[in-house]
Amino acid sequence: MAANTKPGSEADPEADPAATAPAFIPLEANPQLLTTLIHKLGVSPALQMHDVYSLTEPELLAFIPRPALALLLVFPISAAYESHRMAEDSLVAEYAGTGDAEPVLWWKQTIRNACGLMGLLHAVANGPARDFIAGGSTLDDLIKKSTPLGPPERARLLERTQALADAHKEAAIEGDTAAPDAQDDVDLHYVCFVKGDDGSLWELDGRRKGPINRGSLGKDEDVLSGKGLSLGALKFLEREGGDLRFSAVALAGTLD
């Protein structure tokens, strides 16, 4: 399940496409590039992104240092997925959580083609990964400012954070494939799975109405455990059948 594509996403699907929200160059799902980006934003070198070559073969999953703190899945935005997303979202209200009591920190995506960056933010800002963020860094400042805000204000904060835009642009143009234009339409999307402070597996996607609790994990279970995968990423693969345009990267410790 090699991560070598340049996925992205529209901003809020209900938003006016003529709105003035910024657009970013789609970010390549390249673990070295993503690692460089999170380190530049303030994550300790003790963590890095790792290719996940299979979600179903234990001998390939064994190459990932454990515990895995987050899983980023890159998948095609198909008619089946959009139908599932809209049906599921129709059952819930727009998320309005704020404050330190939230089990996870979630940002709504309003920046076009920034789903890769959104996935990274959700991966490093939640669970044990947050303890690896340097004080005074771009990420540290962003988390502290975002926590007391509601989702609309958090989204505007991301739009106004120039250091985030600069770091993203530098990473996006350094990929192995030619960088598309920020306004290009793309049909691949990132979603993040993390184990929250409450022990639940959370699906974090800025296109949704809020964070989604996919079920509880045991003390020794992470996002790449059998239960973590069955509650999360494997659901996407089951829904899409034979589509091979899936890739995945995991946030975990550095290799020895």
MOVENCOR-V785817 format. One record per residue. SS is DSSP state (h for helix, s for strand, l for the rest). Layout:
ss->SS
ss->SS
This chain:
ss->l
ss->l
ss->l
ss->l
ss->l
ss->s
ss->l
ss->l
ss->l
ss->l
ss->l
ss->l
ss->l
ss->l
ss->l
ss->l
ss->l
ss->l
ss->l
ss->l
ss->l
ss->l
ss->s
ss->l
ss->l
ss->l
ss->l
ss->s
ss->l
ss->l
ss->h
ss->h
ss->h
ss->h
ss->h
ss->h
ss->h
ss->h
ss->h
ss->h
ss->h
ss->l
ss->s
ss->l
ss->l
ss->l
ss->s
ss->s
ss->s
ss->s
ss->s
ss->l
ss->l
ss->l
ss->l
ss->l
ss->l
ss->h
ss->h
ss->h
ss->h
ss->l
ss->l
ss->l
ss->l
ss->l
ss->l
ss->l
ss->l
ss->s
ss->s
ss->s
ss->s
ss->s
ss->s
ss->s
ss->l
ss->l
ss->h
ss->h
ss->h
ss->h
ss->h
ss->h
ss->h
ss->h
ss->h
ss->h
ss->h
ss->l
ss->l
ss->l
ss->l
ss->l
ss->l
ss->l
ss->l
ss->l
ss->l
ss->l
ss->l
ss->l
ss->l
ss->l
ss->l
ss->l
ss->l
ss->l
ss->l
ss->l
ss->l
ss->s
ss->l
ss->l
ss->h
ss->h
ss->h
ss->h
ss->h
ss->h
ss->h
ss->h
ss->h
ss->h
ss->l
ss->l
ss->h
ss->h
ss->h
ss->h
ss->h
ss->h
ss->s
ss->l
ss->l
ss->l
ss->l
ss->h
ss->h
ss->h
ss->h
ss->h
ss->h
ss->h
ss->h
ss->h
ss->h
ss->l
ss->l
ss->l
ss->h
ss->h
ss->h
ss->h
ss->h
ss->h
ss->h
ss->h
ss->h
ss->h
ss->l
ss->h
ss->h
ss->h
ss->h
ss->h
ss->h
ss->h
ss->h
ss->h
ss->h
ss->h
ss->l
ss->l
ss->l
ss->l
ss->l
ss->l
ss->l
ss->l
ss->l
ss->l
ss->l
ss->l
ss->l
ss->l
ss->l
ss->s
ss->s
ss->s
ss->s
ss->s
ss->s
ss->s
ss->s
ss->l
ss->l
ss->l
ss->l
ss->s
ss->s
ss->s
ss->s
ss->s
ss->l
ss->l
ss->l
ss->l
ss->l
ss->l
ss->l
ss->s
ss->s
ss->s
ss->s
ss->s
ss->l
ss->l
ss->l
ss->l
ss->l
ss->l
ss->l
ss->l
ss->l
ss->h
ss->h
ss->h
ss->h
ss->h
ss->h
ss->l
ss->h
ss->h
ss->h
ss->h
ss->h
ss->h
ss->h
ss->h
ss->l
ss->l
ss->l
ss->l
ss->l
ss->l
ss->s
ss->s
ss->s
ss->s
ss->s
ss->s
ss->s
ss->l
ss->l
ss->l
